[in-house]
């Protein structure tokens, strides 16, 4: 078993929204590994970062992604930093992976680059740019298709994604 499509991209790009729309259009289930983590840990991702630090969170995330990839056959959204792990990227090889991209100005509009994002607590614009410099090539290296979300509605992104991935609606 493996997901029909896996969504990756930075925080706030719309993986959850587009993922749910894709699942609806494809007549399949939607799953988000961030939701899996929050449910399993009974606390927010921000709380895990504060309580245990990023390395502990990344270990929890790695296990959640591996489990979801093995168990889920619908649309799967991964947390923005999940692709930092080489083992996770190896598990994504051969999967249908959609990278949703956006620029920093769009990120500011969508998220406000605000407090609930633990990696963006100080100087969010600068930190977002640095995160994307570190991650962009990783997202691109595993992507089957890339869809820019800047200035597009979730419905428009979903339509473009279906075409880019050559998926047929249910």
C-alpha positions as CSV (number, residue, x, y, z in Angstrom):
1,X,0.0,0.0,0.0
2,X,1.2,3.5,-0.7
3,X,-0.5,6.9,-1.0
4,X,-2.1,8.0,-4.2
5,X,-0.3,11.3,-3.8
6,X,2.0,12.9,-1.2
7,X,2.0,16.7,-0.7
8,X,5.1,18.5,0.4
9,X,6.0,22.1,0.8
10,X,6.6,24.9,3.3
11,X,4.4,25.8,6.2
12,X,1.4,27.7,5.2
13,X,1.5,26.7,1.5
14,X,-1.9,25.0,1.6
15,X,-1.0,21.3,1.9
16,X,-3.9,20.6,4.2
17,X,-6.5,22.6,2.2
18,X,-5.3,21.4,-1.2
19,X,-4.9,17.8,0.1
20,X,-8.5,17.7,1.3
21,X,-9.7,19.1,-2.0
22,X,-7.6,16.6,-3.9
23,X,-8.9,13.7,-1.8
24,X,-12.5,14.9,-2.4
25,X,-12.0,15.2,-6.1
26,X,-10.3,11.8,-6.3
27,X,-12.8,10.0,-4.1
28,X,-10.2,8.9,-1.5
29,X,-9.2,9.6,2.1
30,X,-7.1,12.5,3.3
31,X,-4.4,12.2,6.0
32,X,-2.0,14.7,7.5
33,X,1.1,13.6,9.4
34,X,1.1,16.8,11.5
35,X,-2.5,15.8,12.7
36,X,-1.2,12.3,13.4
37,X,1.6,13.7,15.6
38,X,-0.7,16.0,17.5
39,X,-3.2,13.2,18.1
40,X,-0.5,10.7,19.2
41,X,1.4,13.2,21.4
42,X,-1.8,14.9,22.8
43,X,-0.1,18.3,22.4
44,X,0.6,20.8,19.6
45,X,3.7,20.7,17.5
46,X,4.8,24.0,19.0
47,X,4.5,22.4,22.4
48,X,6.7,19.5,21.3
49,X,9.3,22.0,20.0
50,X,9.3,24.0,23.3
51,X,9.2,20.9,25.6
52,X,11.6,18.6,23.8
53,X,13.4,20.6,21.0
54,X,13.5,20.2,17.3
55,X,15.6,17.0,17.2
56,X,13.0,15.2,19.3
57,X,10.2,16.5,17.2
58,X,12.0,15.4,14.0
59,X,12.3,11.8,15.3
60,X,8.6,11.7,16.1
61,X,7.8,13.2,12.7
62,X,10.1,10.6,10.9
63,X,8.2,7.7,12.6
64,X,4.8,9.3,11.8
65,X,5.7,9.8,8.1
66,X,7.0,6.2,7.7
67,X,3.9,4.8,9.4
68,X,1.5,7.0,7.2
69,X,3.4,6.0,4.0
70,X,3.0,2.3,4.9
71,X,-0.7,2.6,6.0
72,X,-2.4,5.2,3.8
73,X,-3.5,4.8,0.2
74,X,-5.2,8.2,-0.3
75,X,-3.9,11.8,-0.3
76,X,-1.2,12.4,2.3
77,X,0.2,15.7,3.5
78,X,3.6,15.9,5.2
79,X,4.9,18.6,7.6
80,X,7.1,21.2,6.0
81,X,10.4,19.9,7.5
82,X,9.8,16.2,7.1
83,X,11.9,16.1,3.9
84,X,15.0,17.1,5.9
85,X,15.4,13.5,6.9
86,X,17.4,11.4,4.3
87,X,15.5,8.2,5.2
88,X,12.2,10.0,4.7
89,X,13.3,11.2,1.3
90,X,14.4,7.6,0.4
91,X,10.9,6.4,1.4
92,X,9.4,9.1,-0.9
93,X,11.4,7.8,-3.9
94,X,9.0,6.2,-6.4
95,X,6.0,7.9,-4.8
96,X,3.8,10.5,-6.6
97,X,4.9,13.6,-4.8
98,X,3.4,17.0,-5.3
99,X,5.5,20.0,-4.2
100,X,3.4,23.1,-3.5
101,X,5.6,26.1,-3.7
102,X,5.2,29.8,-2.8
103,X,7.5,32.9,-2.4
104,X,8.1,34.7,0.9
105,X,5.5,37.5,0.1
106,X,2.8,34.9,-0.3
107,X,3.9,33.2,2.9
108,X,3.5,36.5,4.7
109,X,0.0,37.0,3.3
110,X,-1.1,33.5,4.2
111,X,0.5,32.9,7.6
112,X,1.4,36.3,8.7
113,X,4.6,34.4,9.7
114,X,3.2,34.4,13.2
115,X,3.8,32.9,16.6
116,X,2.4,29.4,16.1
117,X,5.3,28.6,13.9
118,X,8.2,27.7,16.2
119,X,10.9,27.9,13.6
120,X,9.9,31.4,12.7
121,X,9.8,33.0,16.2
122,X,12.5,35.7,15.6
123,X,12.7,37.7,12.3
124,X,10.2,35.5,10.5
125,X,10.8,36.8,6.9
126,X,14.6,36.2,7.2
127,X,14.0,32.8,8.8
128,X,11.5,31.7,6.2
129,X,13.9,32.6,3.4
130,X,16.7,30.7,5.1
131,X,14.4,27.7,5.7
132,X,13.4,27.7,2.0
133,X,17.1,28.1,0.9
134,X,17.8,24.9,2.9
135,X,14.7,23.0,1.8
136,X,13.9,24.0,-1.8
137,X,16.3,21.7,-3.5
138,X,15.1,18.8,-1.2
139,X,11.5,19.4,-2.1
140,X,12.4,19.6,-5.8
141,X,14.6,16.4,-5.6
142,X,11.6,14.3,-4.5
143,X,8.9,16.0,-6.5
144,X,7.0,14.3,-9.3
145,X,5.3,17.7,-10.0
146,X,5.6,21.3,-8.7
147,X,2.7,23.7,-8.5
148,X,3.2,27.3,-7.5
149,X,0.4,28.5,-5.3
150,X,1.1,32.2,-5.4
151,X,-2.0,34.2,-6.2
152,X,-4.1,31.1,-6.8
153,X,-7.1,29.8,-5.0
154,X,-7.0,26.3,-3.4
155,X,-9.4,25.2,-6.1
156,X,-7.1,26.5,-8.9
157,X,-4.1,24.8,-7.3
158,X,-6.1,21.6,-7.1
159,X,-7.1,21.7,-10.7
160,X,-3.5,22.4,-11.8
161,X,-2.3,19.6,-9.5
162,X,-4.7,17.0,-11.0
163,X,-3.4,17.9,-14.5
164,X,0.3,18.0,-13.4
165,X,0.0,14.6,-11.8
166,X,-2.2,13.2,-14.6
167,X,-4.8,12.0,-12.1
168,X,-8.4,11.4,-13.0
169,X,-11.3,12.5,-10.8
170,X,-13.5,9.8,-9.2
